[in-house]
Amino acid sequence: MYREIPLGKLVISRCNVRQRVDEETIRKLAENIRREGLHEPLVVRKEDGKYGVFIGGRRLRAIQLIKKEYPEDFERLFPGGKVPCIVKQLSEKDAIMASLSENYHKQTLSDEEYGAAIRRLEEMGVSEAEISERLRMDIFEIKKALELYEAVRKAEVVPTARPGRPPEKKPAKKEISRKALVKATVLSRKLEKQGVVKRPERFVKTFVKKTVEGGLSSKEIDLLAEKIKREAPKVRSEEEFFKKLDDIVKSIKASLYVERVILIRKDLADAVAEYAKKKGKKFDEAINELVEVGLKRRGIIPAH
């Protein structure tokens, strides 16, 4: 049922499966809504005397931001302070399923968030087979998400907040170390299966310690994980592997990477992606290599 609901009566639903919200994404979405308007109504259910948004949580946060920082635009876009909504009478289980389905098909959640939502559905008596059927989600994906969720939860870094109640914002360093722990946890299992490491917990602690001490950024952590996967099969012992890990971290630090958001033509991006695939490299590595070659050919940087 379509209704226009006062903003003050809208809250993030406890059934909303998104646990992490990026402030920059919300700001960009708010700017888009200011320019273009709200194209899709929020999907809500009655919860504790208010209306819980279980589909459209980021849009709700963007609208709240517009009201706070651009009150005139808010009044123009939402006369009387009322927001277009679709009210659905769904059980908590069905609302979680709907929220999970919406985000799954838009591919906007992390494996941890999928895992947390799936685990909650299982606690409600929903089987993996039913989740797979209703979401058109492969059983392997479900098991992978649950495995990662459980692995990270045991490491005491999964947020305790239920879906719809994001954890308090943490300092950037904490978020980076958390990402390092997630990467290390997943990677340690692969390395253990390959026989590269015998004590995966030592690898996890070492990986996190070196990334934090080295001040590696989120992108650099991704690059480190990728390089480790490529180099691991070449080592002959666990100690040699840890020495290699140390060398890779030093190499990344010495390269002095900087992160830049750039606009690139689609055909060029596709060509770089294809080159990266053929070379078995990440997109960032490939574009660095190609730019370096081009600059050397033009004499802009010295050829070594």
BALO-842153 format. One record per residue (C-alpha): residue number from 1; residue in one letter; y, x, z. Coordinates in nm, 4 decimals, decimal comma, always signed. Example, Ala and Ser with C-alpha at 12.3 -4.5 7.8 and 13.67 -1.06 7.14 Angstrom:
<recs>
+-----+------+----------+----------+----------+
! pos ! code !       c2 !       c1 !       c3 !
+-----+------+----------+----------+----------+
!   1 !    a !  -0,4500 !  +1,2300 !  +0,7800 !
!   2 !    s !  -0,1060 !  +1,3670 !  +0,7140 !
+-----+------+----------+----------+----------+
</recs>
This chain:
<recs>
+-----+------+----------+----------+----------+
! pos ! code !       c2 !       c1 !       c3 !
+-----+------+----------+----------+----------+
!   1 !    m !  +0,0000 !  +0,0000 !  +0,0000 !
!   2 !    y !  +0,3419 !  +0,1389 !  -0,1015 !
!   3 !    r !  +0,6076 !  +0,1580 !  +0,1692 !
!   4 !    e !  +0,9314 !  +0,3422 !  +0,2338 !
!   5 !    i !  +0,9076 !  +0,4882 !  +0,5828 !
!   6 !    p !  +1,1889 !  +0,6439 !  +0,7927 !
!   7 !    l !  +1,1506 !  +1,0225 !  +0,8018 !
!   8 !    g !  +1,1519 !  +1,0195 !  +1,1826 !
!   9 !    k !  +0,8296 !  +0,8205 !  +1,1844 !
!  10 !    l !  +0,6428 !  +1,0701 !  +0,9655 !
!  11 !    v !  +0,4381 !  +1,3541 !  +1,1166 !
!  12 !    i !  +0,1741 !  +1,5923 !  +0,9871 !
!  13 !    s !  -0,1569 !  +1,4156 !  +1,0346 !
!  14 !    r !  -0,4287 !  +1,5608 !  +1,2531 !
!  15 !    c !  -0,6452 !  +1,4985 !  +0,9457 !
!  16 !    n !  -0,4409 !  +1,7288 !  +0,7222 !
!  17 !    v !  -0,6681 !  +2,0264 !  +0,6558 !
!  18 !    r !  -0,3939 !  +2,2790 !  +0,5805 !
!  19 !    q !  -0,3513 !  +2,5152 !  +0,8740 !
!  20 !    r !  -0,1166 !  +2,7739 !  +0,7275 !
!  21 !    v !  +0,2231 !  +2,7064 !  +0,5766 !
!  22 !    d !  +0,4330 !  +2,9670 !  +0,3984 !
!  23 !    e !  +0,8035 !  +2,9250 !  +0,4692 !
!  24 !    e !  +0,9043 !  +3,0602 !  +0,1283 !
!  25 !    t !  +0,6818 !  +2,8056 !  -0,0457 !
!  26 !    i !  +0,8443 !  +2,5244 !  +0,1521 !
!  27 !    r !  +1,1919 !  +2,6474 !  +0,0556 !
!  28 !    k !  +1,0994 !  +2,6614 !  -0,3128 !
!  29 !    l !  +0,9513 !  +2,3131 !  -0,2921 !
!  30 !    a !  +1,2646 !  +2,1851 !  -0,1178 !
!  31 !    e !  +1,4791 !  +2,3269 !  -0,3985 !
!  32 !    n !  +1,2586 !  +2,1593 !  -0,6562 !
!  33 !    i !  +1,2832 !  +1,8229 !  -0,4791 !
!  34 !    r !  +1,6625 !  +1,8622 !  -0,4526 !
!  35 !    r !  +1,6822 !  +1,9133 !  -0,8305 !
!  36 !    e !  +1,4110 !  +1,6832 !  -0,9586 !
!  37 !    g !  +1,3481 !  +1,4354 !  -0,6784 !
!  38 !    l !  +1,0182 !  +1,3462 !  -0,5136 !
!  39 !    h !  +0,7660 !  +1,2766 !  -0,7910 !
!  40 !    e !  +0,4686 !  +1,1789 !  -0,5737 !
!  41 !    p !  +0,4787 !  +0,9649 !  -0,2590 !
!  42 !    l !  +0,3250 !  +1,1010 !  +0,0595 !
!  43 !    v !  -0,0131 !  +0,9612 !  +0,1582 !
!  44 !    v !  -0,0244 !  +0,8498 !  +0,5206 !
!  45 !    r !  -0,2258 !  +0,6663 !  +0,7850 !
!  46 !    k !  -0,1174 !  +0,5139 !  +1,1150 !
!  47 !    e !  -0,1579 !  +0,7591 !  +1,4028 !
!  48 !    d !  -0,0360 !  +0,7191 !  +1,7600 !
!  49 !    g !  +0,2502 !  +0,4863 !  +1,6747 !
!  50 !    k !  +0,3669 !  +0,6966 !  +1,3800 !
!  51 !    y !  +0,2462 !  +0,7715 !  +1,0280 !
!  52 !    g !  +0,0390 !  +1,0849 !  +0,9819 !
!  53 !    v !  +0,0726 !  +1,2566 !  +0,6447 !
!  54 !    f !  -0,2723 !  +1,3742 !  +0,5396 !
!  55 !    i !  -0,1803 !  +1,4367 !  +0,1736 !
!  56 !    g !  +0,1633 !  +1,5843 !  +0,1107 !
!  57 !    g !  +0,2235 !  +1,7886 !  +0,4243 !
!  58 !    r !  +0,4218 !  +2,0559 !  +0,2432 !
!  59 !    r !  +0,6359 !  +1,7912 !  +0,0765 !
!  60 !    l !  +0,7092 !  +1,6409 !  +0,4189 !
!  61 !    r !  +0,8180 !  +1,9809 !  +0,5518 !
!  62 !    a !  +1,0347 !  +2,0339 !  +0,2435 !
!  63 !    i !  +1,2033 !  +1,6945 !  +0,2951 !
!  64 !    q !  +1,2648 !  +1,7780 !  +0,6611 !
!  65 !    l !  +1,4245 !  +2,1048 !  +0,5505 !
!  66 !    i !  +1,6490 !  +1,9214 !  +0,3025 !
!  67 !    k !  +1,7643 !  +1,6847 !  +0,5756 !
!  68 !    k !  +1,8431 !  +1,9767 !  +0,8061 !
!  69 !    e !  +2,0218 !  +2,2038 !  +0,5582 !
!  70 !    y !  +2,1424 !  +1,9652 !  +0,2846 !
!  71 !    p !  +2,2135 !  +1,6280 !  +0,4526 !
!  72 !    e !  +2,4148 !  +1,4967 !  +0,1555 !
!  73 !    d !  +2,1268 !  +1,5652 !  -0,0841 !
!  74 !    f !  +1,8899 !  +1,4036 !  +0,1625 !
!  75 !    e !  +2,0934 !  +1,0826 !  +0,1670 !
!  76 !    r !  +2,1170 !  +1,0864 !  -0,2132 !
!  77 !    l !  +1,7442 !  +1,1344 !  -0,2578 !
!  78 !    f !  +1,6263 !  +0,9144 !  +0,0303 !
!  79 !    p !  +1,8746 !  +0,6271 !  +0,0882 !
!  80 !    g !  +1,8633 !  +0,5076 !  +0,4453 !
!  81 !    g !  +1,6523 !  +0,8103 !  +0,5364 !
!  82 !    k !  +1,3373 !  +0,6433 !  +0,4057 !
!  83 !    v !  +1,0619 !  +0,8346 !  +0,2245 !
!  84 !    p !  +0,8249 !  +0,6823 !  -0,0371 !
!  85 !    c !  +0,4702 !  +0,6677 !  +0,1001 !
!  86 !    i !  +0,1283 !  +0,5250 !  +0,0256 !
!  87 !    v !  -0,0223 !  +0,3813 !  +0,3443 !
!  88 !    k !  -0,4025 !  +0,3926 !  +0,3579 !
!  89 !    q !  -0,6289 !  +0,2496 !  +0,6236 !
!  90 !    l !  -0,8820 !  +0,5298 !  +0,6455 !
!  91 !    s !  -1,1024 !  +0,6568 !  +0,9237 !
!  92 !    e !  -1,0357 !  +1,0087 !  +1,0506 !
!  93 !    k !  -1,3424 !  +1,1335 !  +0,8658 !
!  94 !    d !  -1,2381 !  +0,9805 !  +0,5333 !
!  95 !    a !  -0,8799 !  +1,1032 !  +0,5732 !
!  96 !    i !  -1,0029 !  +1,4608 !  +0,6332 !
!  97 !    m !  -1,2292 !  +1,4269 !  +0,3302 !
!  98 !    a !  -0,9372 !  +1,3019 !  +0,1176 !
!  99 !    s !  -0,7114 !  +1,5845 !  +0,2341 !
! 100 !    l !  -0,9833 !  +1,8409 !  +0,1691 !
! 101 !    s !  -1,0549 !  +1,6981 !  -0,1764 !
! 102 !    e !  -0,6857 !  +1,7010 !  -0,2744 !
! 103 !    n !  -0,6421 !  +2,0631 !  -0,1703 !
! 104 !    y !  -0,9758 !  +2,1775 !  -0,3113 !
! 105 !    h !  -0,8976 !  +2,0538 !  -0,6603 !
! 106 !    k !  -0,5519 !  +2,2107 !  -0,6452 !
! 107 !    q !  -0,7085 !  +2,5330 !  -0,5090 !
! 108 !    t !  -0,4373 !  +2,5721 !  -0,2456 !
! 109 !    l !  -0,6436 !  +2,6556 !  +0,0655 !
! 110 !    s !  -0,8040 !  +2,9731 !  +0,1954 !
! 111 !    d !  -1,1801 !  +2,9944 !  +0,2503 !
! 112 !    e !  -1,1090 !  +2,9859 !  +0,6239 !
! 113 !    e !  -0,9233 !  +2,6557 !  +0,5931 !
! 114 !    y !  -1,2037 !  +2,5108 !  +0,3822 !
! 115 !    g !  -1,4523 !  +2,6354 !  +0,6403 !
! 116 !    a !  -1,2593 !  +2,4897 !  +0,9342 !
! 117 !    a !  -1,2366 !  +2,1483 !  +0,7659 !
! 118 !    i !  -1,6014 !  +2,1497 !  +0,6595 !
! 119 !    r !  -1,7125 !  +2,2474 !  +1,0106 !
! 120 !    r !  -1,5081 !  +1,9594 !  +1,1520 !
! 121 !    l !  -1,6687 !  +1,7155 !  +0,9084 !
! 122 !    e !  -2,0118 !  +1,8446 !  +1,0076 !
! 123 !    e !  -1,9220 !  +1,7799 !  +1,3716 !
! 124 !    m !  -1,8566 !  +1,4205 !  +1,2635 !
! 125 !    g !  -2,2051 !  +1,3974 !  +1,1158 !
! 126 !    v !  -2,1235 !  +1,4655 !  +0,7497 !
! 127 !    s !  -2,3855 !  +1,6807 !  +0,5774 !
! 128 !    e !  -2,3137 !  +1,9696 !  +0,3426 !
! 129 !    a !  -2,4868 !  +1,7713 !  +0,0663 !
! 130 !    e !  -2,2484 !  +1,4761 !  +0,1156 !
! 131 !    i !  -1,9453 !  +1,7062 !  +0,1195 !
! 132 !    s !  -2,0699 !  +1,8713 !  -0,1989 !
! 133 !    e !  -2,1210 !  +1,5361 !  -0,3707 !
! 134 !    r !  -1,7888 !  +1,3819 !  -0,2688 !
! 135 !    l !  -1,5798 !  +1,6904 !  -0,3408 !
! 136 !    r !  -1,7807 !  +1,8135 !  -0,6412 !
! 137 !    m !  -1,7925 !  +2,1410 !  -0,4490 !
! 138 !    d !  -2,0834 !  +2,3774 !  -0,5020 !
! 139 !    i !  -2,3137 !  +2,4227 !  -0,2004 !
! 140 !    f !  -2,2684 !  +2,8005 !  -0,2365 !
! 141 !    e !  -1,8906 !  +2,7601 !  -0,1974 !
! 142 !    i !  -1,9423 !  +2,5472 !  +0,1128 !
! 143 !    k !  -2,1746 !  +2,8026 !  +0,2727 !
! 144 !    k !  -1,9400 !  +3,0884 !  +0,1811 !
! 145 !    a !  -1,6423 !  +2,9099 !  +0,3407 !
! 146 !    l !  -1,8424 !  +2,8326 !  +0,6557 !
! 147 !    e !  -1,9714 !  +3,1890 !  +0,6766 !
! 148 !    l !  -1,6216 !  +3,3345 !  +0,6571 !
! 149 !    y !  -1,4856 !  +3,0811 !  +0,9040 !
! 150 !    e !  -1,7572 !  +3,1587 !  +1,1582 !
! 151 !    a !  -1,7285 !  +3,5351 !  +1,1080 !
! 152 !    v !  -1,3544 !  +3,5353 !  +1,1649 !
! 153 !    r !  -1,3773 !  +3,2844 !  +1,4510 !
! 154 !    k !  -1,6112 !  +3,5220 !  +1,6324 !
! 155 !    a !  -1,3481 !  +3,7896 !  +1,5861 !
! 156 !    e !  -1,1104 !  +3,5538 !  +1,7700 !
! 157 !    v !  -0,8524 !  +3,5274 !  +1,4935 !
! 158 !    v !  -0,9104 !  +3,1775 !  +1,3562 !
! 159 !    p !  -0,6256 !  +2,9513 !  +1,4742 !
! 160 !    t !  -0,7336 !  +2,7066 !  +1,7420 !
! 161 !    a !  -0,5106 !  +2,4329 !  +1,6006 !
! 162 !    r !  -0,6834 !  +2,1418 !  +1,4371 !
! 163 !    p !  -0,6021 !  +2,0483 !  +1,0768 !
! 164 !    g !  -0,2478 !  +1,9181 !  +1,0589 !
! 165 !    r !  -0,1340 !  +2,1226 !  +1,3564 !
! 166 !    p !  -0,0454 !  +2,4698 !  +1,2257 !
! 167 !    p !  -0,0483 !  +2,7552 !  +1,4745 !
! 168 !    e !  +0,2805 !  +2,8926 !  +1,5975 !
! 169 !    k !  +0,4465 !  +3,1297 !  +1,3567 !
! 170 !    k !  +0,3526 !  +3,4901 !  +1,4305 !
! 171 !    p !  +0,5330 !  +3,8123 !  +1,3536 !
! 172 !    a !  +0,4638 !  +3,9573 !  +1,0094 !
! 173 !    k !  +0,2679 !  +4,2488 !  +1,1599 !
! 174 !    k !  +0,0283 !  +4,0046 !  +1,3272 !
! 175 !    e !  -0,0236 !  +3,8196 !  +0,9977 !
! 176 !    i !  -0,0938 !  +4,1461 !  +0,8156 !
! 177 !    s !  -0,3470 !  +4,2574 !  +1,0777 !
! 178 !    r !  -0,5084 !  +3,9158 !  +1,0578 !
! 179 !    k !  -0,5433 !  +3,9443 !  +0,6813 !
! 180 !    a !  -0,6889 !  +4,2928 !  +0,7247 !
! 181 !    l !  -0,9456 !  +4,1538 !  +0,9684 !
! 182 !    v !  -1,0469 !  +3,8767 !  +0,7292 !
! 183 !    k !  -1,0822 !  +4,1233 !  +0,4404 !
! 184 !    a !  -1,2753 !  +4,3691 !  +0,6562 !
! 185 !    t !  -1,5108 !  +4,1020 !  +0,7915 !
! 186 !    v !  -1,6101 !  +3,9850 !  +0,4446 !
! 187 !    l !  -1,6321 !  +4,3375 !  +0,3053 !
! 188 !    s !  -1,8383 !  +4,4692 !  +0,5972 !
! 189 !    r !  -2,1190 !  +4,2266 !  +0,5171 !
! 190 !    k !  -2,1360 !  +4,3428 !  +0,1566 !
! 191 !    l !  -2,1313 !  +4,7080 !  +0,2591 !
! 192 !    e !  -2,4039 !  +4,6501 !  +0,5163 !
! 193 !    k !  -2,6253 !  +4,4835 !  +0,2555 !
! 194 !    q !  -2,5652 !  +4,7796 !  +0,0230 !
! 195 !    g !  -2,6691 !  +5,0166 !  +0,3009 !
! 196 !    v !  -2,3295 !  +5,1883 !  +0,2963 !
! 197 !    v !  -2,2468 !  +5,1105 !  +0,6602 !
! 198 !    k !  -2,4942 !  +5,0685 !  +0,9431 !
! 199 !    r !  -2,2402 !  +4,9486 !  +1,1979 !
! 200 !    p !  -2,0221 !  +4,6844 !  +1,0324 !
! 201 !    e !  -1,8199 !  +4,6299 !  +1,3506 !
! 202 !    r !  -1,7082 !  +4,9941 !  +1,3360 !
! 203 !    f !  -1,5940 !  +4,9455 !  +0,9770 !
! 204 !    v !  -1,3972 !  +4,6305 !  +1,0677 !
! 205 !    k !  -1,2166 !  +4,8031 !  +1,3558 !
! 206 !    t !  -1,1449 !  +5,1136 !  +1,1461 !
! 207 !    f !  -1,0195 !  +4,9121 !  +0,8479 !
! 208 !    v !  -0,7803 !  +4,7057 !  +1,0604 !
! 209 !    k !  -0,6586 !  +5,0069 !  +1,2603 !
! 210 !    k !  -0,5810 !  +5,2124 !  +0,9495 !
! 211 !    t !  -0,4026 !  +4,9289 !  +0,7672 !
! 212 !    v !  -0,1839 !  +4,8508 !  +1,0691 !
! 213 !    e !  -0,1122 !  +5,2153 !  +1,1535 !
! 214 !    g !  -0,0460 !  +5,2878 !  +0,7866 !
! 215 !    g !  +0,1931 !  +4,9937 !  +0,7612 !
! 216 !    l !  +0,0110 !  +4,8599 !  +0,4534 !
! 217 !    s !  +0,1459 !  +4,5409 !  +0,3006 !
! 218 !    s !  -0,0634 !  +4,2375 !  +0,2115 !
! 219 !    k !  -0,0940 !  +4,3527 !  -0,1517 !
! 220 !    e !  -0,1838 !  +4,7049 !  -0,0427 !
! 221 !    i !  -0,4615 !  +4,5643 !  +0,1770 !
! 222 !    d !  -0,6001 !  +4,3852 !  -0,1302 !
! 223 !    l !  -0,5834 !  +4,7118 !  -0,3248 !
! 224 !    l !  -0,7549 !  +4,9016 !  -0,0431 !
! 225 !    a !  -1,0419 !  +4,6505 !  -0,0326 !
! 226 !    e !  -1,0843 !  +4,6705 !  -0,4098 !
! 227 !    k !  -1,0916 !  +5,0523 !  -0,4092 !
! 228 !    i !  -1,3452 !  +5,0541 !  -0,1252 !
! 229 !    k !  -1,5770 !  +4,8244 !  -0,3218 !
! 230 !    r !  -1,5593 !  +5,0587 !  -0,6205 !
! 231 !    e !  -1,6048 !  +5,3809 !  -0,4243 !
! 232 !    a !  -1,8709 !  +5,2655 !  -0,1765 !
! 233 !    p !  -2,1734 !  +5,3001 !  -0,4107 !
! 234 !    k !  -2,0790 !  +5,6655 !  -0,4751 !
! 235 !    v !  -2,1050 !  +5,7892 !  -0,1153 !
! 236 !    r !  -2,4232 !  +5,9374 !  +0,0324 !
! 237 !    s !  -2,3746 !  +5,8728 !  +0,4032 !
! 238 !    e !  -2,1843 !  +5,6517 !  +0,6438 !
! 239 !    e !  -1,9692 !  +5,9417 !  +0,7634 !
! 240 !    e !  -1,8820 !  +6,0321 !  +0,4049 !
! 241 !    f !  -1,7846 !  +5,6698 !  +0,3507 !
! 242 !    f !  -1,5435 !  +5,6712 !  +0,6463 !
! 243 !    k !  -1,3906 !  +5,9941 !  +0,5178 !
! 244 !    k !  -1,3461 !  +5,8244 !  +0,1795 !
! 245 !    l !  -1,1834 !  +5,5257 !  +0,3510 !
! 246 !    d !  -0,9331 !  +5,7571 !  +0,5159 !
! 247 !    d !  -0,8586 !  +5,9277 !  +0,1819 !
! 248 !    i !  -0,7996 !  +5,5942 !  +0,0063 !
! 249 !    v !  -0,5544 !  +5,4780 !  +0,2741 !
! 250 !    k !  -0,3625 !  +5,8069 !  +0,2480 !
! 251 !    s !  -0,3577 !  +5,7761 !  -0,1318 !
! 252 !    i !  -0,2137 !  +5,4243 !  -0,1186 !
! 253 !    k !  +0,0512 !  +5,5290 !  +0,1343 !
! 254 !    a !  +0,1443 !  +5,8327 !  -0,0755 !
! 255 !    s !  +0,1922 !  +5,6141 !  -0,3838 !
! 256 !    l !  +0,4828 !  +5,4336 !  -0,2140 !
! 257 !    y !  +0,4107 !  +5,0902 !  -0,3599 !
! 258 !    v !  +0,6852 !  +4,8267 !  -0,3496 !
! 259 !    e !  +0,6396 !  +4,4550 !  -0,4016 !
! 260 !    r !  +0,8555 !  +4,2808 !  -0,6612 !
! 261 !    v !  +0,8476 !  +3,9230 !  -0,7875 !
! 262 !    i !  +0,8969 !  +3,9461 !  -1,1642 !
! 263 !    l !  +0,9060 !  +3,7094 !  -1,4589 !
! 264 !    i !  +0,6571 !  +3,8155 !  -1,7277 !
! 265 !    r !  +0,5682 !  +3,6521 !  -2,0588 !
! 266 !    k !  +0,2374 !  +3,4661 !  -2,0544 !
! 267 !    d !  +0,0961 !  +3,6577 !  -2,3516 !
! 268 !    l !  +0,1729 !  +3,9871 !  -2,1796 !
! 269 !    a !  +0,0238 !  +3,8672 !  -1,8514 !
! 270 !    d !  -0,2906 !  +3,7517 !  -2,0340 !
! 271 !    a !  -0,3189 !  +4,0882 !  -2,2095 !
! 272 !    v !  -0,2843 !  +4,2781 !  -1,8810 !
! 273 !    a !  -0,5415 !  +4,0507 !  -1,7158 !
! 274 !    e !  -0,7864 !  +4,1132 !  -2,0007 !
! 275 !    y !  -0,7288 !  +4,4897 !  -1,9775 !
! 276 !    a !  -0,7839 !  +4,4785 !  -1,5996 !
! 277 !    k !  -1,1085 !  +4,2875 !  -1,6483 !
! 278 !    k !  -1,2413 !  +4,5401 !  -1,8996 !
! 279 !    k !  -1,1493 !  +4,8324 !  -1,6753 !
! 280 !    g !  -1,2806 !  +4,6677 !  -1,3593 !
! 281 !    k !  -0,9402 !  +4,6868 !  -1,1927 !
! 282 !    k !  -0,7046 !  +4,4513 !  -1,0151 !
! 283 !    f !  -0,4097 !  +4,3081 !  -1,2084 !
! 284 !    d !  -0,1624 !  +4,5122 !  -1,0005 !
! 285 !    e !  -0,3500 !  +4,8357 !  -1,0731 !
! 286 !    a !  -0,3640 !  +4,7610 !  -1,4449 !
! 287 !    i !  +0,0050 !  +4,6814 !  -1,4764 !
! 288 !    n !  +0,0957 !  +4,9990 !  -1,2830 !
! 289 !    e !  -0,1196 !  +5,2051 !  -1,5176 !
! 290 !    l !  +0,0209 !  +5,0464 !  -1,8335 !
! 291 !    v !  +0,3823 !  +5,0738 !  -1,7193 !
! 292 !    e !  +0,3291 !  +5,4392 !  -1,6274 !
! 293 !    v !  +0,1824 !  +5,5188 !  -1,9699 !
! 294 !    g !  +0,4685 !  +5,3396 !  -2,1447 !
! 295 !    l !  +0,7365 !  +5,5155 !  -1,9403 !
! 296 !    k !  +0,5802 !  +5,8550 !  -2,0030 !
! 297 !    r !  +0,5653 !  +5,7943 !  -2,3777 !
! 298 !    r !  +0,9353 !  +5,7075 !  -2,3788 !
! 299 !    g !  +1,0181 !  +6,0145 !  -2,1732 !
! 300 !    i !  +1,1623 !  +5,8054 !  -1,8894 !
! 301 !    i !  +0,9342 !  +5,9707 !  -1,6349 !
! 302 !    p !  +0,7771 !  +6,3164 !  -1,6701 !
! 303 !    a !  +0,4240 !  +6,3482 !  -1,8038 !
! 304 !    h !  +0,2078 !  +6,5439 !  -1,5617 !
+-----+------+----------+----------+----------+
</recs>
